[in-house]
Amino acid sequence: MADHQKEEDKREESLMEKLADKNHDNDSSSSDDEDEKKSSIKSKVYRLFGREKPVHKALGGGKLADVFLWRDKKVSAGVLGGATAIWVLFDVLEYNLLTLVCHGLILALAILFLWSNASTFINKSPPRIPDVNIPEKPVLKFASALRIEINHVFSTLREIASGRDLKKFLSVIAGLGVLSIIGSCCDFLTLVYTITVLLCTVPVLYEKYEDKVDSFAEKAMVKLKKMYAVLDDRVLSKIPRGRPSKDKKRS
């Protein structure tokens, strides 16, 4: 009787384990299905400029992205405040850059000179003036990165001038026209300050309201595509385009 009771207990335990394993498999499969559904829904959502990464990674994911998205509020506020101070000094108050640099150097040198000579009379240590040297590697890296970007711009301009991509040609012409209009309305310093303010405000606002902005942008892009299709059908398709020359084989 005792052996028979033990066998029945073992059967019940094995049955319970099988049921538990089935429930676990069902739960895991249902969770996987939910994850797949969520990922498919996210992939179907329209993102501005075809963005697939988060805003932080789209901006580079480094310290510059942290500044633009106000991850460190002190640094971001310092950048925005410094840009505002420079713009007020040079554009609003019309202070000259060379004059500011000279006045700053005069003040700094006078303070250090007086401090160094007065330290012998007041029994205090003279100021420690650091030995400033510009390292070579960051300068070479910056020059190399700048060279790559300039070469990329030249190659893009060459491709546009070849007449093979009419859409890119029109977009570049429109962008240059907008920049020329903006440049005629304000000076270079105001333009740089405006761009800085936009970089410090637009990304963080977009990250906060990206669903609403993407929904509005999707509707706007649909309308723009319809307008471009009409323009292409009536005007652009009738313009002759340049074709890449092919070498003829010598017979």
Secondary structure, 3 states (H helix, E strand, C coil): CHHHHHHHHHHHHHHHHHHHHHHHHHHHHHHHHHHHHHHHHHHHCCCHHHCCCCHHHHCCCCHHHHHHCCCCHHHHHHHHHHHHHHHHHHHHCCCCHHHHHHHHHHHHHHHHHHHHHHCCCCCCCCCCCCCCCCCHHHHHHHHHHHHHHHHHHHHHHHHHHCCCCHHHHHHHHHHHHHHHHHHHHCCHHHHHHHHHHHHHHHHHHHHHCHHHHHHHHHHHHHHHHHHHHHHHHHCHHHCCCCCCCCCCCCC
